[in-house]
Amino acid sequence: MVLVDRIQIQQVLVNLIRNAVEAMADSPVRELTVAARPGGKGLVRISVSDTGPGIDRQIASRLFQAFASTKEQGMGLGLSICRTIVEAHGGRIWTEPRPGGGTIFQFTIMGADTEETA
């Protein structure tokens, strides 16, 4: 259980899953994994993992900035919006290389058992 705006977090997941599917379009192995697990300190960690080509180092540092895109037709707003939504929910979002190739997008959100302190 988590404390979130269901529609907003659903939008984050849809965007990450769509990006993963597009990234794997030319990959010989197409494996997408979505998982949730405890993230420590009352958080839940959500991960979306793919077997695509991975993220180019040149874009990695600015991946979550507005107008940064790896797609020819991309506007570069999807991941920036994801970051804004996740941070508004008290979490953070980041990427890691997937062992064996590909990328893991991860984000944290508040667990339902977490009490916010003023």
Rosetta blueprint (number, residue, H / E / L):
1 M L
2 V E
3 L L
4 V L
5 D L
6 R H
7 I H
8 Q H
9 I H
10 Q H
11 Q H
12 V H
13 L H
14 V H
15 N H
16 L H
17 I H
18 R H
19 N H
20 A H
21 V H
22 E H
23 A H
24 M L
25 A L
26 D L
27 S L
28 P L
29 V L
30 R L
31 E L
32 L L
33 T E
34 V E
35 A E
36 A E
37 R E
38 P E
39 G E
40 G E
41 K L
42 G L
43 L E
44 V E
45 R E
46 I E
47 S E
48 V E
49 S E
50 D E
51 T L
52 G L
53 P L
54 G L
55 I L
56 D L
57 R H
58 Q H
59 I H
60 A H
61 S L
62 R L
63 L L
64 F L
65 Q L
66 A L
67 F L
68 A L
69 S L
70 T L
71 K L
72 E L
73 Q L
74 G L
75 M L
76 G L
77 L L
78 G H
79 L H
80 S H
81 I H
82 C H
83 R H
84 T H
85 I H
86 V H
87 E H
88 A H
89 H L
90 G L
91 G L
92 R L
93 I E
94 W E
95 T E
96 E E
97 P E
98 R L
99 P L
100 G L
101 G L
102 G L
103 T E
104 I E
105 F E
106 Q E
107 F E
108 T E
109 I E
110 M E
111 G E
112 A L
113 D L
114 T L
115 E L
116 E L
117 T L
118 A L
